[in-house]
Amino acid sequence: MMSPRQVPEDRVSPHHFRHTPLQIIHIIGNFMRIWSIYSLYRYLSQTGASVVLFLFTCLVPASILFLIMQKPWKGRPLSNAQVVPSIINGGITAFYFVLWGKGLKSCGPHRAILAEYSGAVLGVLSAVLYGRRGHVWKKVGGLIAMVASFYFLSQGWAMATYTPFYIQSHYYFLFHVSSEPILSFPVCCVLNLTLPIKDDLDGEVQTDQVLGMTGMIVPIFAGILSALRRVIARRVSLKNQLKRRLHAITIASATCFLFPVAMWDMIIGSPSSSSDKMPFSTWAFLSTILFGVILIFYVDSIAEERLHMVFSSPRHLMVAGGCIIVMEMVYGMDFSLPGFLICCLILGFGIYEATSLERGKKDSPITSDLSNEILGDQIQMSSLPT
């Protein structure tokens, strides 16, 4: 006889297969967004273009497309309690784009992407203010793990030039694998993909510098602002359609807030970054609009609504980490796979602990009697970083 808590396999497998296409969409959407980030980084690093001005030129058509698709002026009228916070959220979004672009140009793509997950510190703040004393230390431990991960990233652990694992891996290859002719060729190929040789200065490998923890402050603060704007958007709009309409207002507001900053940057910009000396990258421009601003919003909305996967979560980090590994190899960056995996594991553990819940309540009989819709809403709201 089957126990009440046991669920038959024929009831679990359809639910799993029903979410498989959504998971594929989520992976593809994040891959396209990370691809656009790497193309944007290559354009900014090669031309020295203004980050603020380029992001403003991307937000203008993106806001127009959002307004055309969502039509926030149609349908049920929006109240001031919804519009005003969305406009304020637009100012936060504009500030986030400025800091994120500066962090991308100075820190590199893999650091800027991983620093976006620093928004999980809002979970630590909520635990300190509203949580129980027993869970505070757990979240503080997660915060320490996140800080350690960002410190290792700032020291270049994810780069083959500075990682402490490069010498050990190269030493093992020279003294153990090279003596086996069958294994020497495939292992050499793997080392060339993950651990570029330091003395190859004439190659196409793009090498970043060691920043130090102070250099990571800008992208980390941008990640906190990103989490804050997501939380505000969830608190203002509870329904999905309403959330999309208010997001169009937020992006339009962010474009307006960014306009004077972009004009000021264009006026006082350095002569080396003048527009008449810079080639324009159509792919970087279009990919940032379509994948970096528009598509990723709908993909993340699907992940939150249907997969119950928020941005600051270990599952989301796992998807982004896999996409970063592919892009680092494709673009020939200075990349160390062992160091990157260790930084991601530490960061994922920190996020897991910083956003942890009281898991005992999830298995209570009262919770098991709730309907699937109510349970899904509870998981979606409780897994937020606040």
C-alpha positions as CSV (number, residue, x, y, z in Angstrom):
1,M,0.0,0.0,0.0
2,M,1.3,3.4,-1.0
3,S,1.9,5.9,1.7
4,P,0.1,9.3,1.6
5,R,3.3,11.2,1.0
6,Q,4.5,9.0,-1.9
7,V,3.6,10.2,-5.3
8,P,3.2,7.7,-8.2
9,E,5.7,8.0,-11.1
10,D,2.9,8.5,-13.7
11,R,2.0,11.8,-11.9
12,V,5.5,13.1,-11.6
13,S,6.8,12.4,-15.1
14,P,4.2,14.4,-17.1
15,H,4.9,17.4,-14.8
16,H,8.6,17.0,-15.5
17,F,8.2,16.6,-19.3
18,R,5.8,19.6,-19.4
19,H,8.5,21.8,-18.0
20,T,11.3,20.5,-20.2
21,P,10.5,22.9,-23.2
22,L,10.4,25.8,-20.7
23,Q,13.8,24.8,-19.4
24,I,15.2,24.7,-22.9
25,I,13.8,28.1,-23.6
26,H,15.4,29.4,-20.4
27,I,18.8,28.0,-21.3
28,I,18.6,29.4,-24.9
29,G,17.5,32.8,-23.7
30,N,20.3,33.1,-21.2
31,F,22.8,31.8,-23.7
32,M,21.7,34.5,-26.2
33,R,21.9,37.2,-23.5
34,I,25.4,36.1,-22.5
35,W,26.4,36.0,-26.1
36,S,25.3,39.6,-26.5
37,I,27.3,40.6,-23.4
38,Y,30.5,39.1,-24.9
39,S,29.9,40.8,-28.2
40,L,29.3,44.1,-26.3
41,Y,32.5,43.7,-24.3
42,R,34.6,43.0,-27.4
43,Y,33.1,46.1,-29.1
44,L,33.8,48.3,-26.0
45,S,37.3,47.0,-25.4
46,Q,38.4,47.3,-29.1
47,T,36.9,50.7,-29.8
48,G,36.9,52.5,-26.4
49,A,33.3,53.6,-27.0
50,S,31.3,55.3,-24.3
51,V,29.4,52.8,-22.3
52,V,26.6,55.1,-21.2
53,L,26.0,56.5,-24.7
54,F,25.9,53.0,-26.2
55,L,23.5,51.6,-23.6
56,F,21.3,54.7,-24.1
57,T,21.1,54.1,-27.8
58,C,20.1,50.5,-27.1
59,L,17.4,51.5,-24.5
60,V,15.7,53.9,-26.9
61,P,14.5,51.3,-29.4
62,A,14.0,48.7,-26.7
63,S,11.7,51.0,-24.8
64,I,9.8,51.8,-28.0
65,L,9.4,48.1,-28.7
66,F,8.2,47.4,-25.1
67,L,5.6,50.2,-25.4
68,I,4.3,48.9,-28.7
69,M,4.1,45.3,-27.6
70,Q,2.6,45.9,-24.1
71,K,0.5,49.1,-24.7
72,P,0.3,50.2,-21.0
73,W,-2.2,52.9,-21.9
74,K,-4.8,50.3,-23.0
75,G,-6.8,47.9,-20.8
76,R,-7.5,48.5,-17.2
77,P,-6.2,51.9,-16.1
78,L,-3.1,51.8,-13.9
79,S,-3.3,53.5,-10.5
80,N,-0.8,56.0,-9.2
81,A,0.3,53.4,-6.6
82,Q,1.5,51.3,-9.6
83,V,2.8,53.9,-12.0
84,V,4.8,56.0,-9.5
85,P,6.9,53.1,-8.1
86,S,7.5,51.9,-11.7
87,I,8.9,55.3,-12.7
88,I,11.1,55.3,-9.6
89,N,12.2,51.8,-10.5
90,G,13.1,53.2,-13.9
91,G,15.6,55.5,-12.2
92,I,17.1,52.5,-10.3
93,T,17.2,50.6,-13.6
94,A,19.1,53.4,-15.3
95,F,21.6,53.6,-12.5
96,Y,22.0,49.8,-12.7
97,F,22.7,50.0,-16.5
98,V,25.4,52.6,-15.9
99,L,27.2,50.7,-13.2
100,W,26.8,47.4,-15.0
101,G,28.3,48.8,-18.2
102,K,31.2,50.3,-16.3
103,G,31.8,47.0,-14.5
104,L,31.6,45.1,-17.8
105,K,34.2,47.3,-19.4
106,S,36.6,47.3,-16.5
107,C,36.2,43.8,-15.1
108,G,35.4,41.6,-18.1
109,P,32.3,39.6,-19.0
110,H,32.5,36.6,-16.7
111,R,33.1,38.8,-13.6
112,A,30.3,41.2,-14.6
113,I,27.8,38.4,-15.1
114,L,28.7,36.6,-11.9
115,A,28.6,39.8,-9.9
116,E,24.9,40.2,-10.8
117,Y,24.2,37.4,-8.4
118,S,25.3,39.6,-5.5
119,G,21.7,40.6,-5.2
120,A,21.3,37.6,-2.9
121,V,22.7,39.8,-0.1
122,L,19.1,41.3,0.1
123,G,18.2,37.9,1.6
124,V,20.7,38.4,4.3
125,L,19.4,41.9,5.0
126,S,15.8,40.6,5.3
127,A,17.0,37.8,7.7
128,V,18.7,40.3,9.9
129,L,15.7,42.6,10.0
130,Y,12.8,40.1,10.0
131,G,14.2,36.6,10.3
132,R,14.7,34.3,13.2
133,R,18.0,34.3,15.1
134,G,18.8,30.8,14.1
135,H,18.6,31.5,10.4
136,V,20.6,34.8,10.6
137,W,23.9,33.0,11.1
138,K,23.1,30.7,8.2
139,K,22.6,33.6,5.9
140,V,25.6,35.4,7.2
141,G,27.7,32.3,6.4
142,G,26.3,32.4,2.8
143,L,27.2,36.1,2.6
144,I,30.8,35.2,3.6
145,A,31.0,32.5,0.9
146,M,29.7,35.0,-1.7
147,V,32.4,37.5,-0.6
148,A,35.0,34.8,-0.8
149,S,33.9,33.9,-4.3
150,F,34.0,37.5,-5.5
151,Y,37.5,37.9,-3.9
152,F,38.8,34.9,-5.8
153,L,37.3,36.2,-9.0
154,S,39.0,39.6,-8.4
155,Q,42.3,37.8,-7.9
156,G,42.0,36.2,-11.3
157,W,41.2,32.6,-10.3
158,A,39.0,32.2,-13.4
159,M,41.9,33.3,-15.7
160,A,44.6,31.0,-16.8
161,T,47.2,33.7,-16.4
162,Y,46.7,34.2,-12.7
163,T,44.9,31.1,-11.5
164,P,46.7,29.0,-8.8
165,F,45.6,25.8,-10.6
166,Y,47.5,26.5,-13.8
167,I,50.9,25.5,-12.5
168,Q,49.5,22.3,-10.9
169,S,47.6,21.3,-14.0
170,H,50.5,22.1,-16.4
171,Y,52.9,20.2,-14.1
172,Y,50.7,17.1,-14.0
173,F,50.4,17.2,-17.8
174,L,54.2,17.5,-18.4
175,F,55.3,14.8,-15.9
176,H,52.4,12.3,-16.0
177,V,50.4,12.5,-19.2
178,S,53.1,13.4,-21.7
179,S,54.7,10.0,-21.2
180,E,51.5,8.3,-22.5
181,P,51.3,8.9,-26.3
182,I,47.7,7.9,-26.4
183,L,46.6,10.4,-23.7
184,S,48.9,13.2,-24.6
185,F,47.0,14.6,-27.6
186,P,43.4,14.8,-26.1
187,V,44.7,16.2,-22.8
188,C,46.7,18.8,-24.6
189,C,43.6,19.8,-26.5
190,V,41.7,20.2,-23.3
191,L,44.5,22.2,-21.7
192,N,44.6,24.5,-24.8
193,L,40.9,25.2,-24.4
194,T,40.8,25.7,-20.7
195,L,44.4,26.7,-19.7
196,P,46.1,28.9,-22.4
197,I,49.9,28.9,-22.2
198,K,51.1,32.1,-20.5
199,D,54.1,32.5,-22.8
200,D,52.1,32.7,-25.9
201,L,52.0,36.5,-26.2
202,D,51.4,36.5,-29.9
203,G,48.2,34.5,-29.7
204,E,44.6,35.8,-29.8
205,V,43.8,35.0,-26.2
206,Q,42.4,38.1,-24.5
207,T,44.0,38.6,-21.1
208,D,42.4,40.6,-18.3
209,Q,44.2,42.0,-15.3
210,V,44.0,41.3,-11.6
211,L,41.5,43.9,-10.2
212,G,41.5,43.4,-6.5
213,M,38.4,43.5,-4.4
214,T,38.0,47.3,-4.9
215,G,37.6,46.8,-8.7
216,M,34.6,44.4,-8.1
217,I,32.7,47.0,-6.1
218,V,31.0,48.6,-9.1
219,P,29.6,45.3,-10.7
220,I,28.7,44.0,-7.2
221,F,26.7,47.2,-6.5
222,A,25.1,46.9,-9.9
223,G,24.0,43.3,-9.0
224,I,22.4,44.6,-5.8
225,L,20.5,47.3,-7.8
226,S,19.4,44.6,-10.3
227,A,17.9,42.5,-7.5
228,L,16.3,45.6,-5.9
229,R,14.5,46.6,-9.2
230,R,13.3,43.0,-9.6
231,V,11.9,43.0,-6.0
232,I,10.1,46.4,-6.6
233,A,8.6,45.1,-9.8
234,R,7.2,42.0,-8.0
235,R,5.8,44.0,-5.2
236,V,4.0,46.5,-7.5
237,S,2.6,44.0,-9.9
238,L,1.1,40.7,-8.8
239,K,-0.4,39.6,-12.1
240,N,1.7,38.6,-15.1
241,Q,0.1,40.9,-17.6
242,L,0.2,43.8,-15.3
243,K,3.9,43.1,-14.7
244,R,4.7,43.3,-18.4
245,R,2.8,46.6,-18.8
246,L,4.6,48.2,-15.8
247,H,7.9,46.9,-17.1
248,A,7.4,48.8,-20.3
249,I,6.9,52.0,-18.2
250,T,10.0,51.1,-16.2
251,I,12.2,50.8,-19.3
252,A,10.8,54.0,-20.8
253,S,11.4,55.8,-17.5
254,A,15.0,54.4,-17.4
255,T,15.6,55.7,-20.9
256,C,14.4,59.2,-19.8
257,F,16.6,59.1,-16.7
258,L,19.6,58.0,-18.8
259,F,19.2,60.7,-21.4
260,P,20.9,63.6,-19.6
261,V,23.7,61.3,-18.4
262,A,24.3,60.2,-22.0
263,M,24.2,63.7,-23.4
264,W,26.6,64.9,-20.7
265,D,28.9,62.0,-21.4
266,M,28.8,62.8,-25.1
267,I,29.6,66.5,-24.5
268,I,32.5,66.0,-22.2
269,G,33.7,62.7,-23.6
270,S,37.4,62.3,-24.4
271,P,38.6,62.9,-27.9
272,S,39.8,59.3,-28.2
273,S,36.2,58.1,-27.9
274,S,34.7,60.4,-30.5
275,S,32.1,58.8,-32.7
276,D,33.9,59.8,-36.0
277,K,36.9,57.5,-35.1
278,M,34.9,54.5,-33.9
279,P,33.5,51.7,-36.1
280,F,29.9,50.8,-35.2
281,S,29.1,47.1,-34.5
282,T,25.6,46.3,-35.7
283,W,25.7,42.9,-34.1
284,A,26.6,44.3,-30.7
285,F,23.8,46.9,-31.0
286,L,21.1,44.5,-32.2
287,S,22.0,41.7,-29.8
288,T,22.0,44.0,-26.8
289,I,18.5,45.3,-27.7
290,L,16.9,42.0,-28.7
291,F,18.6,39.5,-26.3
292,G,20.1,41.6,-23.5
293,V,17.0,43.8,-22.8
294,I,13.9,42.4,-24.4
295,L,14.2,38.6,-24.7
296,I,15.8,38.1,-21.3
297,F,12.8,39.8,-19.6
298,Y,10.3,37.4,-21.0
299,V,12.6,34.4,-20.4
300,D,13.1,35.3,-16.8
301,S,9.4,35.9,-16.4
302,I,8.7,32.4,-17.7
303,A,11.3,31.0,-15.4
304,E,9.7,32.7,-12.3
305,E,6.1,32.0,-13.2
306,R,6.3,28.5,-14.5
307,L,9.6,27.0,-13.3
308,H,9.7,28.9,-9.9
309,M,13.3,29.9,-10.7
310,V,14.3,33.4,-9.6
311,F,17.4,35.1,-10.8
312,S,19.4,34.9,-7.6
313,S,19.3,31.1,-7.3
314,P,21.8,28.3,-7.7
315,R,19.9,26.8,-10.6
316,H,20.0,30.1,-12.5
317,L,23.7,30.4,-11.7
318,M,24.3,26.9,-13.1
319,V,22.8,27.8,-16.4
320,A,24.7,31.0,-16.6
321,G,28.0,29.3,-15.7
322,G,27.6,26.8,-18.5
323,C,26.9,29.5,-21.0
324,I,30.0,31.5,-19.8
325,I,32.2,28.5,-20.2
326,V,31.1,28.1,-23.8
327,M,31.5,31.8,-24.6
328,E,34.9,32.0,-22.9
329,M,36.2,29.2,-25.2
330,V,34.6,30.6,-28.3
331,Y,35.9,34.1,-27.9
332,G,39.4,32.8,-26.9
333,M,39.5,34.6,-23.5
334,D,42.1,34.1,-20.8
335,F,40.1,31.4,-19.0
336,S,40.8,28.7,-16.4
337,L,38.1,26.1,-16.2
338,P,39.1,24.7,-12.7
339,G,39.3,28.1,-11.1
340,F,36.0,29.2,-12.6
341,L,34.2,26.1,-11.4
342,I,35.5,26.6,-7.9
343,C,34.4,30.2,-7.9
344,C,31.0,29.2,-9.2
345,L,30.6,26.4,-6.6
346,I,31.5,28.8,-3.7
347,L,29.1,31.4,-5.1
348,G,26.3,28.9,-5.6
349,F,26.7,27.7,-2.0
350,G,26.6,31.2,-0.7
351,I,23.5,32.0,-2.7
352,Y,21.9,28.8,-1.5
353,E,22.5,29.6,2.1
354,A,21.7,33.3,1.8
355,T,18.3,32.6,0.2
356,S,17.5,29.5,2.2
357,L,14.1,29.0,3.7
358,E,12.6,27.1,6.6
359,R,12.5,23.8,4.8
360,G,10.7,22.1,7.6
361,K,7.6,24.0,6.8
362,K,7.6,22.8,3.2
363,D,7.0,19.2,4.4
364,S,4.2,19.9,6.8
365,P,0.8,18.3,6.3
366,I,-0.9,21.7,6.0
367,T,1.3,22.6,3.1
368,S,0.8,19.4,1.3
369,D,-3.0,19.9,1.4
370,L,-2.8,23.2,-0.5
371,S,-3.5,23.3,-4.2
372,N,-0.8,23.5,-6.8
373,E,-1.6,27.1,-7.7
374,I,-1.3,28.4,-4.1
375,L,1.8,26.3,-3.5
376,G,3.4,27.7,-6.7
377,D,2.7,31.2,-5.6
378,Q,4.2,30.6,-2.1
379,I,7.3,29.1,-3.6
380,Q,7.7,32.0,-6.0
381,M,7.2,34.7,-3.4
382,S,9.2,33.0,-0.6
383,S,12.2,32.2,-2.7
384,L,12.8,35.9,-3.3
385,P,15.9,37.4,-1.8
386,T,13.9,39.5,0.6
